[in-house]
């Protein structure tokens, strides 16, 4: 499915839901590399993508959130980075069968930029350029940079991804400031700074994901809408995470999630999907409401 053609329809677009929590349900253990499943358990990755497409997702995101070199180095898999990313795209393309656009997913490195850490912007850029080229080379229709919290790392990722000439979606994760009616990332980035910098660096779509549930995401989208004419995307969690018996779970049922997430379209989003805790059933309910 052609990405730009999908955007130009002007209709509400449904993205997929969580990958990580789906992998955990299928046996991913703590300390195990999720991206290695692209090689070792490709049938499971394909089944997850297919379930989202069947649920109504018109965009699916590759299992490459931690596919950058620093993250893979934690598992001694840095030498397999190219094949892991390319295999992920091919699995998603196969699962979509041209029914959904495939977005090459890029997440943060887990490293801090100067002066908080040792990484320079140029080092970040080279890391993200390597991953972006792998995703683009395998046939991804667009690049989505997700769950970023630092503006320097985000900027480097956008500029690197833009070199592929694919559409670039830039997303940050915000939490609410309890002292005022505002939102910031954990690195202190506010919404205005994010939107301005993302556009300057070459992002074609502004996104917000993770961090919180549909109600807060709707509020953030309303603020973004006042700051940009670019298309907006949103991927809320299935409510806030809760902990019980040593495990994390998300409390919103598919119906509850869909009822709140559908309102994000009214707030100004063109694309809405799900993040942590969402399942194909969450996306199916959302798609049904969005198309009414």
Secondary structure, DSSP 8 states (H G I E B T S, - for coil): --HHHHHHT-S-EEB---SHHHHHHTT--TT--GGGHHHH-HHHHHHHHHHHHHHT-SEEE-S-TT-SHHHHHTTT-GGGHHHHHHHHHHHHHHHHTTSSEEEEEE---S--BTTTSSB-HHHHHHHHHHHHHHHHHTT-SEEEEEEE--HHHHHHHHHHHHTTTSEEEEEE--EEETTTTEEE-TT--BHHHHHHHHHHHT-SEEEEESSS-HHHHHHHHHHHHTT-SSEEEEEE-SSSEEEETTEEEE---HHHHHHHHTHHHHHT-SEEEE-TT--HHHHHHHHHHHT-
